Amino acid sequence: WSDIAYLVSNFAVSHGSLALVYFIAPWLDARFKLPMEAQPLWVQILVGFLIFDFLLYFVHRSSHSSGLLWNLHAIHHSPRQVYSLN
């Protein structure tokens, strides 16, 4: 059950991060004057992946330093046998 809980929470965090990118993209565009609409699609996708990856990295690092997040994240570091759910 702990592996399933971790899988569900990890899915929620990753998709929550993606939703965050979706909502902050207009603010970033207005703030930093990024002419992303004028860029080729592959550049837009690359920038999107970089932002998404940075947010996931930030959440992962926070998971190691925050008590509440660590309680969820510790499951990821505890298995004796690695398989698809963990």
Helices and strands as residue ranges (DSSP letters): H 2-32, G 36-38, H 41-65, H 67-77
